[in-house]
């Protein structure tokens, strides 16, 4: 693992915390109930990811990672009505494993890989989105797990955009951060609303 990634990235520090590791062991789950709004939201996420794929056809390693995520969600959406609670949790465990192991894989060449950061953010965004759409699937840990890395990646890409506003990779990374940033903002807004409601 490159020294810049392991020792200097705030994202790396978050991923190595005990809080992150503890979330990977969670197995509490209740019965699964879904509504058309949630399923439509998941389908919308898949549509956006397919569009992102088309933006990455020139870089095979990034395209393949997004393709893996699209395949995961396609199968999840197709099977969701027939999954038992245990099966649903196992599906979520696949995503948790990706969130743990993918950062060093995607950034093995260093944290200067702007598209790698943006693609990595898509995985965290999917985790956060599943948390928001299907908390009953045992996704309750994916909220705090995913929002920190998304915000950190967003700050990094924005800072590089300020420094290199004409770099095509940075510009594309900024574009790709649209969905992760939107999902993270909605999540944080919901937390604020929930806290305000509790205080009433």
C-alpha positions in Angstrom: 0.0 0.0 0.0 1.5 3.4 -1.0 2.8 5.5 1.9 0.7 8.5 0.8 -2.5 6.5 1.1 -1.8 4.7 4.3 -0.3 7.5 6.4 -1.5 10.8 5.0 -5.1 10.3 3.8 -7.9 11.2 6.2 -10.0 8.6 4.5 -7.4 6.0 5.4 -7.5 7.1 9.0 -11.3 6.6 9.1 -11.1 3.2 7.4 -8.6 2.0 10.0 -10.6 3.1 13.0 -12.2 0.7 15.4 -15.6 2.2 14.6 -15.3 1.1 11.0 -14.2 -2.4 11.9 -17.0 -2.8 14.4 -19.6 -2.0 11.8 -18.5 -4.9 9.6 -19.5 -7.4 12.3 -23.1 -6.3 12.7 -25.6 -9.0 12.1 -28.9 -7.7 13.5 -31.7 -7.8 11.0 -35.5 -7.9 11.0 -38.0 -9.0 8.5 -37.8 -7.4 5.1 -40.6 -5.1 3.8 -40.3 -3.0 0.7 -42.4 -0.4 -1.1 -42.5 0.8 -4.7 -40.9 4.1 -3.8 -37.8 2.4 -2.3 -37.5 0.0 -5.3 -37.9 2.9 -7.7 -35.1 4.8 -5.8 -32.8 1.8 -6.2 -33.6 1.5 -9.9 -32.8 5.2 -10.2 -29.4 4.6 -8.6 -28.7 1.8 -11.1 -29.6 4.2 -14.0 -27.1 6.8 -12.8 -24.4 4.2 -12.4 -24.9 3.0 -15.9 -24.5 6.6 -17.1 -21.3 6.8 -15.1 -20.1 3.6 -16.8 -20.4 5.3 -20.1 -18.2 8.1 -18.9 -15.5 5.6 -18.0 -15.2 3.5 -21.1 -11.8 4.9 -21.7 -10.4 3.5 -18.5 -11.0 -0.2 -18.1 -10.1 -0.7 -14.4 -12.6 2.0 -13.3 -15.2 0.9 -15.8 -15.0 -2.7 -14.5 -15.4 -1.6 -10.9 -18.6 0.3 -11.7 -19.8 -2.6 -13.7 -19.3 -4.8 -10.7 -21.4 -2.5 -8.6 -24.2 -2.3 -11.3 -24.3 -6.1 -11.5 -24.6 -6.3 -7.7 -27.5 -3.9 -7.6 -29.2 -5.4 -10.7 -29.2 -8.8 -9.0 -30.2 -7.3 -5.7 -33.2 -5.5 -7.2 -34.2 -8.6 -9.1 -34.1 -10.9 -6.0 -35.1 -8.5 -3.3 -38.7 -9.7 -3.1 -37.7 -13.3 -2.5 -34.7 -12.9 -0.1 -34.9 -14.2 3.4 -33.6 -11.9 6.1 -30.4 -14.0 6.4 -29.9 -13.9 2.6 -30.4 -10.1 2.5 -27.8 -9.7 5.2 -25.4 -11.8 3.3 -25.9 -9.6 0.3 -25.1 -6.6 2.4 -22.0 -8.3 3.8 -20.7 -8.5 0.2 -21.0 -4.7 0.0 -19.4 -4.2 3.4 -16.4 -6.3 2.3 -16.0 -4.1 -0.7 -16.1 -1.0 1.4 -13.3 -2.4 3.5 -11.0 -3.9 0.9 -11.6 -1.7 -2.2 -9.9 1.6 -1.1 -6.4 0.1 -1.0 -7.1 -1.8 -4.2 -8.4 1.2 -6.1 -5.7 3.5 -4.8 -2.7 1.2 -5.0 -1.0 3.6 -7.3 -1.5 6.5 -4.8 -4.2 9.0 -3.9 -3.5 11.1 -7.0 -5.9 8.8 -8.9 -8.8 11.3 -9.1 -11.1 8.9 -11.1 -10.2 6.1 -8.6 -11.4 8.3 -5.7 -14.6 9.2 -7.6 -15.3 5.5 -8.4 -14.7 4.5 -4.8 -17.2 7.1 -3.7 -19.8 5.4 -5.8 -19.5 2.2 -3.6 -19.8 4.3 -0.4 -22.8 6.1 -2.0 -24.5 2.8 -2.8 -24.0 1.7 0.8 -25.4 4.9 2.1 -28.3 4.7 -0.3 -29.2 1.2 0.7 -29.1 2.4 4.3 -31.6 5.2 3.5 -33.9 3.0 1.4 -33.8 -0.3 3.3 -32.7 0.1 7.0 -34.6 -3.1 7.8 -32.1 -5.1 5.8 -29.4 -4.8 8.4 -28.0 -1.7 6.6 -28.2 0.5 9.8 -24.4 0.5 10.0 -23.9 1.7 6.4 -24.9 5.2 7.2 -22.1 6.2 9.5 -19.8 3.9 7.6 -20.2 5.6 4.3 -20.9 9.2 4.8 -17.5 10.1 6.2 -15.5 8.7 3.2 -17.9 10.4 0.7 -17.4 13.8 2.3 -13.6 13.3 2.5 -13.4 12.3 -1.2 -15.6 15.2 -2.2 -13.3 17.6 -0.3 -10.3 16.1 -1.9 -11.7 16.3 -5.4 -12.9 19.9 -5.0 -9.5 21.0 -3.7 -7.8 19.5 -6.7 -10.4 21.1 -9.0 -9.4 24.5 -7.5 -5.7 23.7 -8.1 -6.2 22.2 -11.6 -9.4 23.5 -13.0 -8.6 22.4 -16.5 -7.4 18.9 -15.8 -9.9 16.5 -17.6 -9.6 13.7 -15.0 -10.3 16.2 -12.2 -13.3 17.6 -14.2 -14.7 14.1 -14.8 -14.1 13.2 -11.1 -16.1 16.3 -10.1 -18.9 15.2 -12.4 -18.9 11.7 -11.0 -19.2 13.0 -7.4 -22.6 14.4 -8.1 -24.5 11.3 -7.0 -22.4 10.5 -3.9 -22.5 14.1 -2.7 -26.3 14.3 -3.3 -26.9 11.1 -1.3 -24.6 12.2 1.5 -26.3 15.6 1.8 -29.8 14.0 1.9 -28.6 11.6 4.6 -27.2 14.5 6.7 -30.3 16.6 6.2 -32.4 13.7 7.4 -30.2 13.3 10.5 -30.7 17.0 11.3 -34.5 16.7 10.8 -34.7 13.6 13.0 -32.7 15.4 15.8 -34.9 18.4 15.5 -38.0 16.3 15.8 -36.6 14.6 18.9 -36.0 18.0 20.5 -39.6 19.1 20.0 
